[in-house]
Amino acid sequence: MGTTPAWFGSLSKLQAFNIFGNQFSGSMPAASFNLSALQENALKGHVPVAVFNMSSLTILSLHGNSLNGGIPDNICQHLPNNQVLNLGNNQFGGPLPSKLWQCNELLELVLENNNFSGSIPKNMGNLTQLMEIYIAYNNLTGTIPDEIGDLQHLQVFSFGVNNLNGPIPSTVFNMSMLTAISLASNQLSGSLPADIGLRLPNLELLYIGMNELSGAIPNFISNNGSKLTKLEMGSNSFTGIIPSTLCALTNLDLLSLHTNNLTIDTSTPEANFLSCLANLTNLRRLTLSNNPLNDTLPVSSGNLSTSLIYLELRNCSMRGKIPDDIGNLSNLIALALGNNQLTGSIPTSMGRLRNLQGLYLDGIPHQLCQLARLAEFRLDGNQLSGSKRATNGFHESNLLGTGVLAQYTKAQFQMG
């Protein structure tokens, strides 16, 4: 703890230096910027200009401090060898530097979790060696430049939680090296290409929820199957049927399509998305709420992945009965079936869902008293029947509060 000693900068032969995760505080002495890594401390104030004059630096990481002010427009003029520029999780503001393209050896650019504003410079497309770019959680406006598509080595593309609008450039869907796209929580519009799986064969994570995207759900299958593990498309305006081809995405861990205008094809069992969910053996989070699915629940929990921990089908015009063997989904933490047209009794097998913390139904069998971990229980708008005396078995000491199901976090995105 304490301040950063100025004599650090006199170690002229030092090539790598890391004081990650200490408690250094205060402003930063200019001499200390002969060094490369001062991340995850409590440093504050402006970055001395001297830091941007160290031509030998290949890594500059100031991540996770409280540094503020703007970034010089010519930040890269004297950093010709810089490969990693990490200024994330600070309080930097103002526009993005317009001459970032001068860092032409840059492989990783991290500017997320700051207060940058204005538009994204078109010449960012000149950073042709770039492999990862994180500019999420800022106040950027305008459109995503078409020139981003020139970054043919890019693997991670994170521009989420800004105020970007307009369509996702078609050039983005030709970046075949991409493994992760995060554009959630903007005002992006337009549709996705029908053959997105063929164009992005290496894609593992796609976060595009909370935008204004529309059109049909595309085919995510490539010539070699699919590597997708997380598909988040909720809170948009997608229409049409949920294609059964999604059941071929066997690596899926998260599938979120909530709050769109999607339906189920009930013409044949083969076309019915709900009939093939058992193929998704790795699926842990499924949220389809707030869509006019207008279908019946599967008659058996065998149609669902036993890996499920979140299952959300609220407000979907679902009919039928809750499967008698629902208790076989023993990993469930949250089950939401409220605001549907379900009938019959709540199966007593629910008493076996010992990990359940959130339950959204109507009508209560006494076996639910065995759910010692239950933190939230709602009875919404169905026509389910059964005794309600089981409420005597729930204790306020178990109440943890309310929450939203199947949310993703930035940390989950970065960890894959």
N, C-alpha and C positions, 0 to 999 in steps of 0.2 A: 504494500500500500504506500501512499505518499505520491509525490510528483515524479515525473519522468526525469531522471538525471540528464543534464546537458552533456556530460562526458561520454554518454553512449555514442554520440556522434563522432567521437575522436578515434573510434576503432576502425581505422581506415582499411584494414585487411579483411574485415568481416564481410562475408558474402551472404550469410543468412542469419536472421535474428528473429526470435519469436518470444514475445512476452504475453502470449494469449492467455486470457482468463485470470489475470491478476486484478488488483484494485487500484492501479495507478489512476490519478485524478489530476484535475487542473489543466491549464493550457499546455501546449506542446512546445518545447524549445526547438527552435529551427535546426540546431545542430543534430538533434536526434533523427532527422530525416536522411541521414546517411544510411538508415536502416530500412528494412522492408516490411516488417510485420508488427503492428502495434494494436492488433484487434482485440475485441472483447475486454476493454477496460472501461474507465469512466472519464476518458479524456473529453475535453470540451473546447469551445472556441473555434476560431478559424484555423485552417491548415496553413502553415507558413509557406510562402511561395517557393522556398528552397526545396521543398519536397518534390516539386515538379521539374527540378533541374538535375536530377540524378540520372544521368544517361546510362549508367550501368545496371539500373534496376530491371529485373525481370518480373518481380512480383511486388505489388504495392497493395497491402491490405490494412485498412483502417476500420474494418467491419465492427459494428456493435459498440460504438462509443456515443458521445453526445456532441459530435462535431457539427458545426453549422456554417452558414455563409454559402456563397456560390462557388462553382467550380470554374476555374479559368478556361476561357474559350480555347486557348492554345495549350491545354493540359498535356497534350501528347508531343508537343514540338521538341521537347528535350528528353522524351522517354521512348526513344526509337526501338528499344529492345523489350519493352514491357509486354508481358504475356498474360498477366492476371492483374486486373484493376478491380478491387473490391472495396467499395465505399458504402456498402449496404448497412441498414439499421443505424442510421445517424439522423441528423436533422438538416442535411443539406437542402438548399432550395434554389429557386431560379430556374432558368432554362437548361436543358441538356447542352453540353458543349457542342458547338457546331463543327468542330474540327477533330472529333474523335477518330475520324478516318485516318489521321496521321499516326495513330497507334497501329500500324499495319501488321504488327506481329501478334496482336491481341488474340488470345484464345478464349478468355473468360471475362465477361463484363458484368459486374454486380452493382446495381444502383438502387435496388429495391428498398422499400421501407424508408423513404425520405420524403421530402416535400417538393420534388421537382415539378415544374409546371411547363406549359407551352406544348409545342408539337414535337414529334420525333423527327430528327433531321434525316432527310432523304439520303444523304451521303453516308449514313450508317451502313448502307449496303456495300460500301467499299471495304469494310472490315472482312475481307474474304476468307481469312483464316479462322474467324470466330466459330467456336464450338458451343458455347453456352452464353445466353444473355438473359439477365434477370432485371427487369425494370418495373416489376409489380409494386403495388401499394404506393403510388405517387398520385399526382394530380394532373397527369398528362391529358391533353385534349387533341382534337383533330382526328385524322385518319391514320391507319397503319400504311406507311409508304410501300408502294409496289416493289421498290428497290430492296426490301428485306428479302425478297426471293432470290437475290443474288448471293446470299450467304449459304452456299451449297454444302458447306461442312457443318452447318448448324445442327446440333442435336437437341438442345433445350431452348425453348422459346417461351418466355414468361413475361407477358405484358398485362396480367390480370389486375383487377381492382384499380382502374384508372377511370377516365371519362372519355375514352376513345369511341368514335362512332364510324359509320360507314361500313362497307363490306370487308370481310377478311380477304386480302388480296389473293387472286387466283394463283399468283406466283408462289405463295406459301405452300400450296398443295403439290408443288413440284420439288419440294425439298426432301428428297428421299431418305436423308440421313436422320431426320427428326425422330426422336424417341419420346419427347414430351412437349405438349402445347398447353399453355395456360393463358386463356383470354377471358376468364370468368369476370363477372361484375364490371362490365362496360356497357355501352349502348350500341354494340355491333349489330348489323342487320345483314340481310341476304340469306343465302342458302349454302349448304355444303355440296361439293361435287358427288355425284352418284357413285363414282368409283374411287372414293377416298382411300379405300383399303389397298388398291393397286398402286396408287400414287405415293402413299406413305406406308410402305411395307414394314418399317421398323417401329411404328408408333406404339408406345406402351401406355401413355397417359394422355387423355384429352379432357381438359376442363374448359367448357364453353358455357356453363350455366349462367343464369342471370344476365342475359343479353336480350336482343330483339330479333334473334335468328328465326327463320321460318323454312317452309318446305318439308320434304319427306326425310325420314331417317335413311341415310345412305347405306351402302354395303361396305362394311369394314373388313371384309375378307380379302387377303392378298393371295398371290399364287402359292404361298407357303403357309396358308392359314392366317393366323393373327397373333400378334404379341400383346394386344391390348389387355391391360390389367385394371385400368380405371377409366370409365366412360361417364362423364358428368355433363348432361345436356338439359338439366332441369331449368324451370322458369324462363322459357322461351315461347315461341309460337309455332313449334313444329306440328305438322298435321299428318293425317293419313294413318295407316296401320303400323303397329309395332311389328317389324318383320321377324319371322322365325329364324332368319339368318343370324340374328344376335345370339342364338343358342349355340352357334358354332364358335363363338369367342370363348373358348374353354379355359382361358387364363384369367377371365374376368374376376376381380375381387369386388369391384364397386360398379353398379349400374344404376344411374339416377336419371329418370326421364320425367320426373314429377312436374306438374303445373305446365302442361302443354295442351294440345287438343288431339291426343292420340287415341286410337281405338284398337280393338282386337279383331283379327280375321277369324270368324267362327265357322267359315264354310266347310273346312275339313280339319280333322285333328292335326294333320301335318302342318297346316298353315297357322295354327293357333299357338301364339307365343307362350301362353301359360302352360301348354301341354308338353313343352320341351325343356322347361327350366331345369329338370333334373340333370341335363347334360352339363350344366354349369357347376361342376363339383367344387370349384374354388370360390364361388360367389358367397360373399359375406354380407353385403349390403345391397338390398334391392328396394328402390323407392319409385313407385308409379303413381303416387297420390295425385288427385286433382286432374285426372284425365277421364273423359267419358268412355271408359273401357266397355261398359255394358255387356258383361260376360258373367259366367258363373264361376265360382271358386273351384279349383280342382277338387275332385271327390276324395283324393288321398294326398297326404303330405309327401308321398313317394314321388310326386311330380315336382317337388321342390328340393333344392340342395340342402343337405343336412349341415352344411357349413354356415348357413345363414345366421347372422346375429341381429340384423335389422331387416324387418319385412314391413313395408309401408304401402298400404292400398286404401288409404282413406279417400272418401269422396270420389269414388270411381264408378258408381252405379252398378256395383257388383251384386249378384244374386246368389241364391243357393245357401248351403249350410257350411259352417266351419268344419273341416275334415275331422272325423272322430279321432284320428291318430295324430292330430296336431302336436301332441306331446312328444312325438319322435324328433321334433326339431329342437333338440335339447340344448343347443348353443344360443338360442334366441335371447337377446337382451331387450329388444323392443319389438312389439307386435301391434300394428295399427290397422284396424279394419273398420273404424267408425265411419258414420255418415254414408252408409251403403243401404242395400235392401236385403240384407241377410235375414234368414229365418231359422227357426228351430232353436235348439238348446245349445248352450256353450258346452263343448265336450269336457268331461271330467278329466280327460288326459292332460288338460292344461296344468293340472297340479304337478306334472312332472317337469315343467319348464322352470327349473330351480334357479336359472341364471337371469330370469326375466326381471327387468327393472321398469319398463314402461309398457302398459297394456291399455289399448283404446278400443273398447267394445261396448256391448250393452247386455245386461243380465249377468248374474254372478253365481256360479256354483260354489259350494262351500269348500271344495278342494283347493280353491285359489288361496285359502288361508295358509297353505304350505309354501307360498312364494315369499320367502323371508327377505329376499333382496328387492322386492318390488318397491319402486320409489314413486311411480306415477301411474294412476289408474283412471281412465276416462271412459264414460259410457255415452257414446254419441249416436243418435239418429238411426238405429236399426230397429228391427222388430224381433229381436232375440228374447227368449223367455227363460225363466228360471228364478230360483230363490235369490233374494238380495240380502239374506241374513248374514252372509259371509263377511260383510263389511265390518262386523264386530271384531274380526280377526286382524284388521290392519291397524297399525300403530303409527302415530305421528312421528315417532322416533325414526321411522324408516324413510320419511319423506326427504328427498334430496333436492326437490325443485323440478321445474319443468324444463324442457329443452326441445331442440329441433333434431329430428332423426336424419341420419345419413349425410351430415355435413362433412366437408373435407377441410383440412387445414393446410396452410402453406408448408408446415413441417412435413406433413404426409406427402405432399407433392415432391418436395426436395429429396425425401428418403425413398421415394418410389413405392 
